[in-house]
Amino acid sequence: MKVIVALAVLIPMVSGCSKLTPENYAKLKVGMPYSEVTTILGGPTSCSDMIGLKSCRWGNDKRHVEVRFAGDAVLLYSAQNVQ
């Protein structure tokens, strides 16, 4: 019985713990600091910097959230296949 309970707790943690949800995407706001975005979405998959502008992606090519920052604040954001 303990094994079944442990699996019932662990399986959702491993397979369904993605923070790329419509609910989390709806929490993003222009002007929000980078630290708050990472609190909501977790660490980004990748980021690139160019002269004070930072572009980060959470997810992969088929399903992702992209956020662009000016300094430390969200400038704009978009999502693809976040359901």
N, CA, C and O atoms as a GROMACS GRO file, in nm:
protein
  332
    1MET      N    1   0.082  -0.120   0.000
    1MET     CA    2   0.000   0.000   0.000
    1MET      C    3   0.086   0.126   0.000
    1MET      O    4   0.051   0.224  -0.065
    2LYS      N    5   0.199   0.124   0.073
    2LYS     CA    6   0.287   0.240   0.079
    2LYS      C    7   0.346   0.271  -0.059
    2LYS      O    8   0.365   0.388  -0.093
    3VAL      N    9   0.372   0.168  -0.138
    3VAL     CA   10   0.426   0.187  -0.273
    3VAL      C   11   0.325   0.259  -0.360
    3VAL      O   12   0.362   0.348  -0.436
    4ILE      N   13   0.200   0.222  -0.351
    4ILE     CA   14   0.095   0.285  -0.432
    4ILE      C   15   0.080   0.432  -0.394
    4ILE      O   16   0.065   0.518  -0.481
    5VAL      N   17   0.084   0.461  -0.266
    5VAL     CA   18   0.074   0.600  -0.220
    5VAL      C   19   0.194   0.680  -0.269
    5VAL      O   20   0.178   0.793  -0.316
    6ALA      N   21   0.313   0.623  -0.259
    6ALA     CA   22   0.433   0.692  -0.305
    6ALA      C   23   0.427   0.721  -0.455
    6ALA      O   24   0.462   0.830  -0.499
    7LEU      N   25   0.381   0.624  -0.533
    7LEU     CA   26   0.368   0.643  -0.677
    7LEU      C   27   0.262   0.748  -0.709
    7LEU      O   28   0.280   0.828  -0.801
    8ALA      N   29   0.154   0.749  -0.634
    8ALA     CA   30   0.048   0.848  -0.656
    8ALA      C   31   0.098   0.989  -0.633
    8ALA      O   32   0.048   1.084  -0.693
    9VAL      N   33   0.196   1.005  -0.546
    9VAL     CA   34   0.254   1.136  -0.518
    9VAL      C   35   0.364   1.169  -0.618
    9VAL      O   36   0.371   1.283  -0.665
   10LEU      N   37   0.450   1.074  -0.651
   10LEU     CA   38   0.566   1.099  -0.736
   10LEU      C   39   0.533   1.115  -0.884
   10LEU      O   40   0.593   1.199  -0.950
   11ILE      N   41   0.441   1.038  -0.936
   11ILE     CA   42   0.412   1.043  -1.080
   11ILE      C   43   0.368   1.182  -1.125
   11ILE      O   44   0.420   1.232  -1.224
   12PRO      N   45   0.274   1.247  -1.056
   12PRO     CA   46   0.239   1.383  -1.100
   12PRO      C   47   0.355   1.481  -1.088
   12PRO      O   48   0.366   1.574  -1.167
   13MET      N   49   0.442   1.460  -0.989
   13MET     CA   50   0.556   1.549  -0.972
   13MET      C   51   0.652   1.537  -1.090
   13MET      O   52   0.709   1.637  -1.134
   14VAL      N   53   0.670   1.417  -1.140
   14VAL     CA   54   0.765   1.394  -1.248
   14VAL      C   55   0.705   1.427  -1.384
   14VAL      O   56   0.770   1.491  -1.466
   15SER      N   57   0.583   1.385  -1.408
   15SER     CA   58   0.526   1.398  -1.542
   15SER      C   59   0.444   1.524  -1.564
   15SER      O   60   0.442   1.576  -1.676
   16GLY      N   61   0.378   1.574  -1.463
   16GLY     CA   62   0.286   1.684  -1.486
   16GLY      C   63   0.322   1.812  -1.414
   16GLY      O   64   0.233   1.892  -1.383
   17CYS      N   65   0.447   1.833  -1.386
   17CYS     CA   66   0.484   1.949  -1.305
   17CYS      C   67   0.523   2.069  -1.390
   17CYS      O   68   0.581   2.165  -1.338
   18SER      N   69   0.494   2.067  -1.517
   18SER     CA   70   0.529   2.179  -1.601
   18SER      C   71   0.459   2.305  -1.554
   18SER      O   72   0.340   2.304  -1.521
   19LYS      N   73   0.534   2.412  -1.550
   19LYS     CA   74   0.478   2.540  -1.511
   19LYS      C   75   0.426   2.618  -1.631
   19LYS      O   76   0.379   2.731  -1.617
   20LEU      N   77   0.433   2.557  -1.750
   20LEU     CA   78   0.382   2.621  -1.872
   20LEU      C   79   0.233   2.593  -1.884
   20LEU      O   80   0.190   2.507  -1.960
   21THR      N   81   0.156   2.666  -1.806
   21THR     CA   82   0.011   2.650  -1.805
   21THR      C   83  -0.056   2.781  -1.844
   21THR      O   84   0.004   2.888  -1.829
   22PRO      N   85  -0.178   2.775  -1.893
   22PRO     CA   86  -0.250   2.900  -1.923
   22PRO      C   87  -0.264   2.988  -1.798
   22PRO      O   88  -0.260   3.111  -1.808
   23GLU      N   89  -0.282   2.926  -1.682
   23GLU     CA   90  -0.296   3.002  -1.558
   23GLU      C   91  -0.168   3.080  -1.526
   23GLU      O   92  -0.175   3.197  -1.488
   24ASN      N   93  -0.053   3.016  -1.540
   24ASN     CA   94   0.073   3.085  -1.513
   24ASN      C   95   0.102   3.191  -1.618
   24ASN      O   96   0.154   3.298  -1.587
   25TYR      N   97   0.069   3.161  -1.744
   25TYR     CA   98   0.089   3.261  -1.850
   25TYR      C   99   0.006   3.385  -1.821
   25TYR      O  100   0.051   3.497  -1.844
   26ALA      N  101  -0.115   3.367  -1.771
   26ALA     CA  102  -0.204   3.479  -1.740
   26ALA      C  103  -0.150   3.566  -1.626
   26ALA      O  104  -0.191   3.681  -1.612
   27LYS      N  105  -0.060   3.513  -1.546
   27LYS     CA  106  -0.001   3.590  -1.435
   27LYS      C  107   0.106   3.688  -1.483
   27LYS      O  108   0.140   3.782  -1.411
   28LEU      N  109   0.161   3.666  -1.603
   28LEU     CA  110   0.267   3.754  -1.653
   28LEU      C  111   0.211   3.892  -1.685
   28LEU      O  112   0.100   3.904  -1.737
   29LYS      N  113   0.288   3.994  -1.654
   29LYS     CA  114   0.246   4.132  -1.678
   29LYS      C  115   0.365   4.214  -1.727
   29LYS      O  116   0.478   4.191  -1.685
   30VAL      N  117   0.339   4.309  -1.814
   30VAL     CA  118   0.442   4.403  -1.859
   30VAL      C  119   0.491   4.479  -1.736
   30VAL      O  120   0.412   4.523  -1.653
   31GLY      N  121   0.623   4.494  -1.725
   31GLY     CA  122   0.684   4.564  -1.613
   31GLY      C  123   0.726   4.473  -1.499
   31GLY      O  124   0.798   4.516  -1.409
   32MET      N  125   0.681   4.348  -1.501
   32MET     CA  126   0.714   4.252  -1.396
   32MET      C  127   0.865   4.224  -1.397
   32MET      O  128   0.923   4.210  -1.504
   33PRO      N  129   0.930   4.215  -1.280
   33PRO     CA  130   1.073   4.186  -1.278
   33PRO      C  131   1.104   4.040  -1.315
   33PRO      O  132   1.021   3.951  -1.298
   34TYR      N  133   1.225   4.018  -1.365
   34TYR     CA  134   1.272   3.885  -1.404
   34TYR      C  135   1.254   3.785  -1.290
   34TYR      O  136   1.210   3.673  -1.314
   35SER      N  137   1.286   3.825  -1.169
   35SER     CA  138   1.276   3.733  -1.054
   35SER      C  139   1.133   3.685  -1.033
   35SER      O  140   1.112   3.570  -0.993
   36GLU      N  141   1.036   3.769  -1.057
   36GLU     CA  142   0.896   3.728  -1.040
   36GLU      C  143   0.854   3.632  -1.152
   36GLU      O  144   0.777   3.539  -1.128
   37VAL      N  145   0.903   3.656  -1.273
   37VAL     CA  146   0.872   3.566  -1.385
   37VAL      C  147   0.929   3.427  -1.356
   37VAL      O  148   0.862   3.326  -1.379
   38THR      N  149   1.052   3.421  -1.305
   38THR     CA  150   1.112   3.290  -1.275
   38THR      C  151   1.044   3.223  -1.156
   38THR      O  152   1.045   3.101  -1.146
   39THR      N  153   0.985   3.300  -1.066
   39THR     CA  154   0.906   3.242  -0.958
   39THR      C  155   0.782   3.173  -1.015
   39THR      O  156   0.742   3.068  -0.967
   40ILE      N  157   0.723   3.233  -1.116
   40ILE     CA  158   0.601   3.179  -1.177
   40ILE      C  159   0.633   3.063  -1.271
   40ILE      O  160   0.569   2.958  -1.262
   41LEU      N  161   0.731   3.079  -1.360
   41LEU     CA  162   0.758   2.980  -1.464
   41LEU      C  163   0.877   2.889  -1.436
   41LEU      O  164   0.898   2.791  -1.508
   42GLY      N  165   0.955   2.918  -1.333
   42GLY     CA  166   1.077   2.843  -1.308
   42GLY      C  167   1.191   2.902  -1.391
   42GLY      O  168   1.175   3.006  -1.454
   43GLY      N  169   1.304   2.835  -1.389
   43GLY     CA  170   1.420   2.881  -1.466
   43GLY      C  171   1.396   2.865  -1.615
   43GLY      O  172   1.336   2.767  -1.658
   44PRO      N  173   1.443   2.961  -1.695
   44PRO     CA  174   1.423   2.953  -1.839
   44PRO      C  175   1.506   2.842  -1.903
   44PRO      O  176   1.610   2.803  -1.851
   45THR      N  177   1.457   2.792  -2.015
   45THR     CA  178   1.531   2.692  -2.093
   45THR      C  179   1.652   2.757  -2.159
   45THR      O  180   1.759   2.697  -2.167
   46SER      N  181   1.634   2.880  -2.207
   46SER     CA  182   1.744   2.953  -2.270
   46SER      C  183   1.718   3.103  -2.263
   46SER      O  184   1.604   3.148  -2.252
   47CYS      N  185   1.827   3.179  -2.269
   47CYS     CA  186   1.820   3.325  -2.271
   47CYS      C  187   1.930   3.378  -2.361
   47CYS      O  188   2.034   3.315  -2.377
   48SER      N  189   1.906   3.494  -2.418
   48SER     CA  190   2.010   3.565  -2.492
   48SER      C  191   2.002   3.712  -2.455
   48SER      O  192   1.894   3.766  -2.432
   49ASP      N  193   2.118   3.776  -2.448
   49ASP     CA  194   2.127   3.917  -2.413
   49ASP      C  195   2.183   3.996  -2.528
   49ASP      O  196   2.272   3.950  -2.600
   50MET      N  197   2.130   4.117  -2.547
   50MET     CA  198   2.186   4.206  -2.647
   50MET      C  199   2.159   4.351  -2.606
   50MET      O  200   2.046   4.398  -2.611
   51ILE      N  201   2.263   4.419  -2.566
   51ILE     CA  202   2.259   4.562  -2.534
   51ILE      C  203   2.139   4.600  -2.446
   51ILE      O  204   2.055   4.680  -2.488
   52GLY      N  205   2.131   4.544  -2.327
   52GLY     CA  206   2.025   4.579  -2.234
   52GLY      C  207   1.892   4.510  -2.255
   52GLY      O  208   1.801   4.525  -2.174
   53LEU      N  209   1.880   4.434  -2.364
   53LEU     CA  210   1.757   4.358  -2.388
   53LEU      C  211   1.788   4.210  -2.368
   53LEU      O  212   1.891   4.160  -2.414
   54LYS      N  213   1.699   4.142  -2.300
   54LYS     CA  214   1.717   4.000  -2.272
   54LYS      C  215   1.594   3.927  -2.322
   54LYS      O  216   1.481   3.969  -2.295
   55SER      N  217   1.614   3.818  -2.393
   55SER     CA  218   1.504   3.736  -2.443
   55SER      C  219   1.520   3.595  -2.386
   55SER      O  220   1.623   3.531  -2.405
   56CYS      N  221   1.416   3.548  -2.317
   56CYS     CA  222   1.422   3.415  -2.256
   56CYS      C  223   1.305   3.329  -2.303
   56CYS      O  224   1.196   3.379  -2.333
   57ARG      N  225   1.332   3.199  -2.308
   57ARG     CA  226   1.230   3.103  -2.350
   57ARG      C  227   1.219   2.994  -2.247
   57ARG      O  228   1.318   2.943  -2.195
   58TRP      N  229   1.095   2.959  -2.218
   58TRP     CA  230   1.062   2.845  -2.133
   58TRP      C  231   0.993   2.744  -2.222
   58TRP      O  232   0.891   2.777  -2.283
   59GLY      N  233   1.045   2.623  -2.232
   59GLY     CA  234   0.985   2.520  -2.315
   59GLY      C  235   1.071   2.486  -2.434
   59GLY      O  236   1.193   2.500  -2.430
   60ASN      N  237   1.006   2.440  -2.542
   60ASN     CA  238   1.078   2.396  -2.661
   60ASN      C  239   1.018   2.465  -2.785
   60ASN      O  240   0.936   2.556  -2.772
   61ASP      N  241   1.059   2.421  -2.904
   61ASP     CA  242   1.012   2.484  -3.028
   61ASP      C  243   0.861   2.468  -3.050
   61ASP      O  244   0.799   2.554  -3.113
   62LYS      N  245   0.803   2.362  -3.000
   62LYS     CA  246   0.660   2.336  -3.024
   62LYS      C  247   0.570   2.396  -2.917
   62LYS      O  248   0.455   2.431  -2.945
   63ARG      N  249   0.620   2.407  -2.796
   63ARG     CA  250   0.538   2.455  -2.683
   63ARG      C  251   0.627   2.542  -2.594
   63ARG      O  252   0.720   2.492  -2.530
   64HIS      N  253   0.598   2.670  -2.591
   64HIS     CA  254   0.686   2.758  -2.514
   64HIS      C  255   0.621   2.892  -2.477
   64HIS      O  256   0.516   2.931  -2.529
   65VAL      N  257   0.688   2.958  -2.386
   65VAL     CA  258   0.659   3.097  -2.351
   65VAL      C  259   0.788   3.173  -2.375
   65VAL      O  260   0.895   3.130  -2.331
   66GLU      N  261   0.778   3.286  -2.444
   66GLU     CA  262   0.893   3.373  -2.465
   66GLU      C  263   0.866   3.506  -2.397
   66GLU      O  264   0.758   3.562  -2.409
   67VAL      N  265   0.967   3.554  -2.325
   67VAL     CA  266   0.955   3.682  -2.256
   67VAL      C  267   1.076   3.767  -2.291
   67VAL      O  268   1.190   3.720  -2.286
   68ARG      N  269   1.050   3.892  -2.327
   68ARG     CA  270   1.157   3.987  -2.356
   68ARG      C  271   1.161   4.090  -2.244
   68ARG      O  272   1.058   4.145  -2.203
   69PHE      N  273   1.281   4.114  -2.195
   69PHE     CA  274   1.302   4.206  -2.085
   69PHE      C  275   1.384   4.326  -2.131
   69PHE      O  276   1.478   4.310  -2.210
   70ALA      N  277   1.350   4.444  -2.083
   70ALA     CA  278   1.431   4.564  -2.099
   70ALA      C  279   1.486   4.592  -1.960
   70ALA      O  280   1.411   4.626  -1.869
   71GLY      N  281   1.617   4.577  -1.944
   71GLY     CA  282   1.673   4.582  -1.810
   71GLY      C  283   1.625   4.460  -1.735
   71GLY      O  284   1.652   4.347  -1.776
   72ASP      N  285   1.554   4.481  -1.626
   72ASP     CA  286   1.503   4.371  -1.546
   72ASP      C  287   1.351   4.356  -1.555
   72ASP      O  288   1.293   4.276  -1.483
   73ALA      N  289   1.287   4.433  -1.644
   73ALA     CA  290   1.141   4.436  -1.650
   73ALA      C  291   1.088   4.375  -1.780
   73ALA      O  292   1.149   4.391  -1.886
   74VAL      N  293   0.974   4.306  -1.770
   74VAL     CA  294   0.911   4.246  -1.888
   74VAL      C  295   0.868   4.359  -1.983
   74VAL      O  296   0.800   4.454  -1.945
   75LEU      N  297   0.912   4.345  -2.107
   75LEU     CA  298   0.875   4.439  -2.212
   75LEU      C  299   0.757   4.384  -2.292
   75LEU      O  300   0.660   4.456  -2.320
   76LEU      N  301   0.766   4.256  -2.329
   76LEU     CA  302   0.657   4.187  -2.399
   76LEU      C  303   0.674   4.038  -2.381
   76LEU      O  304   0.782   3.991  -2.346
   77TYR      N  305   0.566   3.964  -2.404
   77TYR     CA  306   0.570   3.819  -2.387
   77TYR      C  307   0.469   3.755  -2.482
   77TYR      O  308   0.372   3.817  -2.524
   78SER      N  309   0.496   3.628  -2.514
   78SER     CA  310   0.408   3.553  -2.603
   78SER      C  311   0.417   3.404  -2.569
   78SER      O  312   0.509   3.359  -2.501
   79ALA      N  313   0.319   3.329  -2.618
   79ALA     CA  314   0.316   3.185  -2.593
   79ALA      C  315   0.272   3.111  -2.718
   79ALA      O  316   0.202   3.166  -2.803
   80GLN      N  317   0.316   2.987  -2.727
   80GLN     CA  318   0.272   2.899  -2.836
   80GLN      C  319   0.237   2.764  -2.776
   80GLN      O  320   0.317   2.703  -2.707
   81ASN      N  321   0.116   2.718  -2.804
   81ASN     CA  322   0.066   2.587  -2.761
   81ASN      C  323   0.072   2.564  -2.611
   81ASN      O  324   0.099   2.453  -2.566
   82VAL      N  325   0.047   2.668  -2.533
   82VAL     CA  326   0.042   2.654  -2.388
   82VAL      C  327  -0.104   2.630  -2.350
   82VAL      O  328  -0.186   2.722  -2.349
   83GLN      N  329  -0.134   2.504  -2.319
   83GLN     CA  330  -0.273   2.464  -2.292
   83GLN      C  331  -0.280   2.382  -2.166
   83GLN      O  332  -0.388   2.340  -2.126
   0.00000   0.00000   0.00000
